[in-house]
Amino acid sequence: MTLINSSFEKFTGEVCAQIKCSEVHTEIKEELMSHLEEMREEYISQGSSSEEAEILAVAHMGDSETIGYDLNKVYKKKPEYKTLILTSIIASLGLFVQFVIASYTSSNTPTKCVFYTIVGIIVGIAAYFFDYRKLEKYSIHIFIAANLLILIALAKKEFTNGNLTLSIFGNYIEIAFVATIMLIISLNGILPKLYSSSFGVIKIIALYLFSSFMLSLTNQHAYMFIFLLVAILLLNYIGIPKKYITFVGLFFISVFSYSIVSVPYRFKRIISFINFNDYKSSSGYLNYNIHELIAASKLLGNGTSRGIFKMLPSTNTDFIYCYIIYSFGWLMGAAILVLILSLLVNLFKTSKIIKNSYGKTILLSISTIFATEFLFSILTNLNLSPIMSVAIPFISYSGASTVVNIALIGLICSIYGRKNLSRSVTLN
């Protein structure tokens, strides 16, 4: 090791000793080394010897502890507190409503909700401390695992309310939801590499066609639509020509439309939504009851009663927002809506300050997933769309989905805590 390298490495080591975020040490050292070597060459060109240029370069940089202290403030890891606070409030309201529902139905759902919430918090904390950038090199593994999960569930032929599920330790996992999350996270790492390869666009389109086919097997078309939205977002972000994005969008819409029209009960569900008064004793039963409950809702609510549970099944899951509006009033419904909108706006704003492109697209993807889930669930609960089995995040009782949603919040905090890290782990 030369004297110059030894002196420079000592200086960079002293700087990094003040920076608690060890994940940025390599990047900081390389940047400082580059500056030191540039200044050394400049001093040599002015007539200084190598040793003199070395001393002047280090002196020019300033006090190593002061530099390290300032950089530590820039790269200090901390969670995204606004997201945590808003999510905690929404989840607390959800738990409160679950306890109220249980008091009328003698259900043990609140106990399960608390259990899954605690497990979710533990997983979320682990996700926060985990360097999200390490996921990028395992993107293809996550993609394969998502498809294997669908195939395993199909082999077991477990369906709950017509949707593909998988039972683990007596708890049902919604395969469409989990597989959609895994596929989207994997595509964040796969797409940029595919696009830069030979026949990249063709490979990407083939990948999307395969993924959409696999998701269609889960029998939950709402998540196919969520996948479509995030797919278009990712394709646009990596710069694929608009004509290919249009092709993918039209293909998805065509498949989505055909899957509805070709299956009688799905098509009838849409007809029942449009003319629920004519089908109130059959397929339009739920739409008619939701309409009646919403019409009878008051500003401060009608109070809780057992009667609503006869009109509205799955009160603690798919139709909890309708229950909240009817029982607790439009005021509480509006307050929850404001909290949801605040959370979503904050998530999309946060994505703008993430320097790492992989982290930025993951945060945008997760935000889009949450936004679409909230939208679908609220529209269904207000009778503004055909019935869709999409739980409202952090409020509905959804078992394993609760754990996944809280884990995603932990992942968002991991990305935010490393917002100033621009380089990927593979480059490091």
C-alpha positions in Angstrom: 0.0 0.0 0.0 1.5 3.4 -1.0 1.8 6.3 1.4 -0.8 8.2 -0.5 -3.4 5.5 -0.5 -2.7 4.9 3.2 -3.2 8.5 4.0 -6.3 8.8 1.9 -7.8 5.6 3.3 -7.1 6.8 6.8 -9.0 10.0 6.1 -12.0 8.3 4.5 -12.0 5.8 7.4 -12.2 8.6 9.9 -15.1 10.2 8.0 -17.0 6.9 7.8 -16.4 6.2 11.5 -18.9 9.1 12.2 -21.5 7.7 9.8 -23.8 5.1 11.5 -25.3 3.9 8.3 -22.7 1.3 7.3 -24.5 0.5 4.0 -23.3 3.8 2.6 -19.6 3.5 3.7 -18.4 2.0 0.4 -20.1 4.7 -1.7 -18.8 7.5 0.5 -15.3 6.2 0.5 -15.2 5.9 -3.3 -16.6 9.5 -3.7 -14.1 10.9 -1.2 -11.2 9.0 -2.8 -12.2 10.4 -6.2 -12.2 14.0 -4.8 -8.9 13.5 -3.0 -7.2 12.0 -6.1 -8.5 14.9 -8.3 -7.1 17.5 -5.9 -3.8 15.6 -5.6 -3.4 15.7 -9.3 -4.3 19.4 -9.4 -1.6 20.2 -6.8 1.0 18.1 -8.6 0.2 20.0 -11.8 0.8 23.3 -9.9 4.3 22.1 -9.0 3.9 20.3 -5.7 5.6 16.9 -5.1 3.4 13.8 -4.6 3.8 13.9 -0.8 3.1 17.6 -0.6 0.1 17.2 -2.9 -1.2 14.4 -0.7 -1.0 16.6 2.5 -2.6 19.6 0.7 -5.4 17.4 -0.7 -6.3 16.0 2.8 -6.0 19.5 4.3 -8.2 21.0 1.6 -11.0 18.5 2.5 -11.2 19.8 6.0 -11.7 18.1 9.4 -12.7 14.4 8.9 -14.9 14.3 12.0 -16.8 17.4 10.9 -17.4 16.0 7.5 -18.5 12.6 8.9 -20.8 14.3 11.4 -22.5 16.3 8.6 -22.8 13.2 6.3 -24.2 11.2 9.2 -27.1 13.6 9.4 -27.7 13.2 5.6 -27.6 9.4 5.6 -29.1 8.7 9.1 -31.7 6.0 8.8 -35.2 6.8 10.1 -38.6 5.5 9.3 -41.2 7.5 7.4 -43.1 8.8 10.4 -46.1 10.3 8.6 -46.8 6.9 6.9 -46.4 5.1 10.3 -48.8 7.5 12.1 -51.5 7.5 9.4 -51.3 3.7 9.1 -51.5 3.3 12.9 -54.6 5.5 13.1 -56.4 3.6 10.3 -55.4 0.2 11.8 -56.6 1.3 15.2 -59.9 2.4 13.9 -60.2 -1.0 12.1 -59.5 -2.9 15.3 -62.1 -0.8 17.2 -64.7 -1.7 14.6 -63.8 -5.4 14.7 -64.3 -5.4 18.5 -67.7 -3.7 18.1 -68.8 -6.3 15.4 -67.5 -9.2 17.6 -69.7 -8.0 20.5 -72.8 -8.6 18.4 -71.6 -11.8 16.7 -69.7 -13.6 19.4 -66.8 -13.9 17.0 -63.1 -14.4 18.0 -62.0 -12.2 15.0 -60.7 -9.3 17.1 -58.3 -11.7 18.9 -57.1 -12.9 15.5 -56.8 -9.3 14.3 -54.6 -8.4 17.2 -52.5 -11.5 16.7 -52.0 -10.9 13.0 -51.3 -7.2 13.7 -48.6 -8.1 16.2 -47.0 -10.6 13.7 -47.2 -7.9 11.0 -45.5 -5.4 13.2 -42.7 -7.8 13.9 -42.3 -8.6 10.2 -42.5 -4.9 9.4 -39.7 -4.0 11.9 -37.6 -6.7 10.3 -38.4 -5.3 6.8 -37.3 -1.8 8.0 -33.9 -3.0 9.1 -33.4 -5.1 6.1 -31.6 -3.4 3.2 -34.3 -3.5 0.5 -31.7 -3.3 -2.3 -30.7 -6.9 -1.6 -34.1 -8.0 -3.0 -33.1 -6.8 -6.5 -30.7 -9.7 -7.1 -33.3 -12.2 -6.1 -36.0 -10.8 -8.4 -36.1 -13.9 -10.6 -36.4 -16.2 -7.5 -39.3 -14.1 -6.2 -41.0 -14.4 -9.7 -40.6 -18.2 -9.7 -41.8 -18.5 -6.1 -45.0 -16.5 -7.0 -45.9 -18.8 -9.8 -45.1 -21.9 -7.8 -47.4 -20.6 -5.1 -50.2 -20.3 -7.6 -49.5 -23.8 -9.0 -49.4 -25.4 -5.5 -52.8 -23.7 -4.6 -54.3 -25.0 -7.9 -53.1 -28.5 -7.2 -54.7 -28.4 -3.7 -57.9 -27.0 -5.3 -58.8 -24.9 -2.2 -61.3 -22.2 -3.0 -63.0 -19.8 -0.5 -66.0 -17.8 -1.7 -64.9 -18.8 -5.3 -61.4 -17.4 -4.8 -58.2 -19.5 -4.9 -56.7 -19.8 -1.4 -54.1 -21.9 0.4 -54.5 -23.1 3.9 -51.4 -22.8 6.1 -51.7 -23.8 9.8 -55.5 -23.4 9.5 -55.3 -19.9 8.1 -56.3 -19.1 4.5 -54.0 -17.1 2.4 -55.5 -15.2 -0.6 -53.3 -16.4 -3.4 -54.2 -13.6 -5.8 -53.2 -10.9 -3.3 -49.9 -12.5 -2.2 -48.9 -13.6 -5.8 -49.6 -10.1 -7.2 -47.4 -8.5 -4.5 -44.6 -11.0 -5.2 -44.9 -10.6 -9.0 -44.8 -6.8 -8.9 -41.8 -6.7 -6.6 -40.0 -9.2 -8.8 -40.7 -7.2 -12.0 -39.2 -4.1 -10.5 -35.8 -5.9 -10.6 -36.4 -8.0 -13.8 -37.7 -5.4 -16.2 -34.7 -3.0 -16.5 -32.4 -5.9 -17.2 -34.7 -7.5 -19.7 -35.2 -4.1 -21.5 -31.5 -3.7 -22.0 -31.0 -7.2 -23.4 -31.5 -8.5 -26.9 -35.2 -8.6 -28.0 -35.9 -7.0 -24.6 -39.4 -5.6 -25.4 -40.5 -9.0 -26.8 -39.3 -10.8 -23.6 -41.1 -8.2 -21.4 -44.4 -8.6 -23.3 -44.1 -12.4 -23.1 -43.4 -12.1 -19.3 -46.5 -10.0 -18.8 -48.7 -12.4 -20.9 -47.5 -15.3 -18.8 -48.0 -13.4 -15.5 -51.5 -12.3 -16.4 -52.4 -15.9 -17.4 -51.2 -17.2 -14.1 -53.1 -14.5 -12.1 -56.3 -15.3 -14.1 -56.2 -18.8 -12.7 -56.7 -17.4 -9.2 -60.2 -16.4 -10.1 -59.8 -12.9 -8.6 -59.9 -10.4 -11.5 -59.6 -7.3 -9.3 -56.0 -8.3 -8.7 -55.5 -8.8 -12.4 -56.5 -5.2 -12.9 -54.2 -4.1 -10.1 -51.4 -5.9 -11.8 -52.3 -4.1 -15.1 -52.1 -0.7 -13.5 -48.7 -1.4 -11.9 -47.5 -3.0 -15.2 -48.2 0.1 -17.2 -46.6 2.3 -14.5 -43.4 0.2 -14.6 -43.3 0.0 -18.4 -43.7 3.8 -18.6 -41.0 4.3 -16.0 -38.3 2.3 -17.8 -39.0 4.1 -21.0 -40.6 1.5 -23.2 -42.2 3.0 -26.3 -45.9 4.0 -25.9 -47.1 1.7 -28.7 -45.9 -1.4 -26.7 -47.5 -0.1 -23.5 -50.7 0.5 -25.4 -50.5 -3.1 -26.7 -50.1 -4.5 -23.2 -52.9 -2.4 -21.9 -55.3 -3.4 -24.7 -54.4 -7.0 -24.3 -55.1 -7.0 -20.6 -58.4 -5.2 -21.1 -59.4 -7.7 -23.8 -58.6 -10.7 -21.6 -60.3 -9.0 -18.6 -63.4 -8.3 -20.6 -63.6 -11.7 -22.2 -63.2 -13.4 -18.8 -66.2 -11.5 -17.5 -68.5 -11.9 -20.5 -67.6 -15.5 -21.2 -68.6 -16.7 -17.6 -72.3 -16.3 -17.0 -72.3 -15.6 -13.3 -69.7 -12.8 -13.7 -71.7 -11.2 -16.5 -74.8 -11.5 -14.4 -73.0 -9.8 -11.5 -72.6 -6.7 -13.7 -76.2 -6.8 -14.9 -77.3 -7.1 -11.2 -75.2 -4.1 -10.3 -76.9 -2.0 -13.0 -80.4 -3.2 -12.3 -80.2 -4.4 -8.7 -83.9 -3.6 -8.0 -84.9 -6.2 -10.6 -82.5 -8.8 -9.1 -82.9 -8.0 -5.4 -84.1 -11.5 -4.5 -81.3 -13.2 -6.4 -77.9 -12.1 -7.9 -78.6 -8.4 -7.0 -79.3 -9.1 -3.3 -76.0 -7.6 -2.0 -76.2 -4.5 -4.2 -79.8 -3.9 -3.2 -79.0 -4.2 0.5 -75.9 -2.0 0.3 -78.0 0.6 -1.5 -80.6 0.4 1.2 -78.1 0.7 4.0 -76.2 3.6 2.4 -79.5 5.4 1.8 -80.5 5.0 5.4 -77.2 6.1 6.8 -77.1 9.3 8.9 -74.4 11.9 9.6 -73.7 10.4 13.1 -74.9 6.9 12.3 -77.7 4.6 13.3 -75.9 2.9 16.1 -74.9 -0.8 16.1 -77.5 -3.6 15.9 -77.8 -7.2 15.0 -80.1 -6.5 12.1 -77.4 -5.3 9.8 -75.6 -8.6 9.9 -78.6 -10.3 8.3 -78.5 -7.9 5.4 -74.8 -7.7 5.0 -72.5 -10.8 5.1 -68.8 -10.5 5.5 -69.3 -7.4 7.5 -65.9 -7.6 9.1 -64.1 -8.1 5.7 -65.4 -7.0 2.3 -68.2 -4.8 3.5 -66.8 -3.2 6.6 -66.8 0.3 5.2 -70.5 0.1 4.5 -71.0 -1.1 8.1 -69.0 1.8 9.4 -71.0 4.4 7.5 -74.4 2.9 8.5 -73.5 2.3 12.2 -71.2 5.2 13.0 -72.3 7.7 10.4 -71.1 9.6 7.3 -68.8 11.7 9.6 -66.7 8.7 10.6 -66.8 7.4 7.0 -65.5 10.8 5.7 -62.8 10.9 8.4 -61.5 7.5 7.4 -61.6 8.5 3.7 -59.5 11.7 4.6 -57.0 9.5 6.5 -56.7 7.1 3.5 -56.2 10.0 1.0 -53.6 11.6 3.3 -51.7 8.3 3.5 -51.8 7.8 -0.3 -50.7 11.4 -1.1 -47.9 11.1 1.4 -46.7 7.8 -0.2 -46.6 9.2 -3.7 -44.9 12.3 -2.5 -42.3 10.3 -0.6 -41.4 8.3 -3.8 -40.2 11.5 -5.4 -37.3 11.9 -3.0 -35.9 8.3 -3.4 -32.6 8.4 -5.2 -32.3 4.7 -6.0 -34.4 3.9 -9.1 -35.2 0.4 -7.8 -36.4 1.7 -4.5 -38.4 4.5 -6.2 -40.3 2.0 -8.5 -41.0 -0.4 -5.6 -42.4 2.5 -3.5 -44.5 3.6 -6.5 -45.7 0.1 -7.1 -46.7 -0.5 -3.4 -48.5 2.9 -3.3 -50.4 2.0 -6.5 -51.4 -1.4 -5.0 -52.7 0.3 -1.8 -54.5 3.0 -3.8 -56.3 0.5 -6.1 -57.3 -1.7 -3.2 -58.7 1.2 -1.3 -60.5 2.4 -4.4 -62.0 -0.9 -5.3 -63.2 -1.7 -1.8 -64.7 1.8 -1.2 -66.5 1.8 -4.5 -68.0 -1.7 -3.7 -69.0 -0.6 -0.3 -70.8 2.5 -1.7 -72.5 0.5 -4.3 -70.7 2.3 -7.1 -69.2 -0.8 -8.7 -70.1 -4.5 -9.1 -69.3 -6.6 -6.1 -65.5 -7.2 -5.8 -63.8 -9.3 -3.1 -61.1 -6.8 -2.1 -60.4 -6.2 1.5 -59.8 -2.6 2.6 -56.2 -2.5 3.8 -55.6 -2.1 7.6 -59.4 -2.0 8.3 -60.8 -5.3 7.1 -60.0 -8.6 8.8 -57.9 -10.3 6.2 -55.6 -12.7 8.2 -52.3 -13.1 6.3 -53.0 -10.1 4.2 -52.8 -8.0 7.3 -49.3 -9.3 7.9 -48.3 -8.6 4.3 -49.7 -5.1 4.3 -47.9 -4.1 7.5 -44.7 -5.7 6.1 -45.1 -3.5 3.0 -45.2 -0.5 5.3 -42.0 -1.7 6.9 -40.5 -2.1 3.4 -41.6 1.5 2.6 -39.8 2.7 5.7 -36.7 0.7 4.7 -36.7 2.5 1.3 -37.3 5.9 3.0 -34.6 5.3 5.6 -32.1 4.7 2.7 -33.5 7.4 0.5 -30.1 9.0 -0.2 -28.5 5.8 -1.3 -28.4 5.9 -5.1 -26.3 2.8 -5.8 -27.7 -0.7 -5.9 -26.2 -3.5 -3.8 -25.0 -5.4 -6.9 -22.9 -2.4 -7.9 -21.4 -2.2 -4.4 
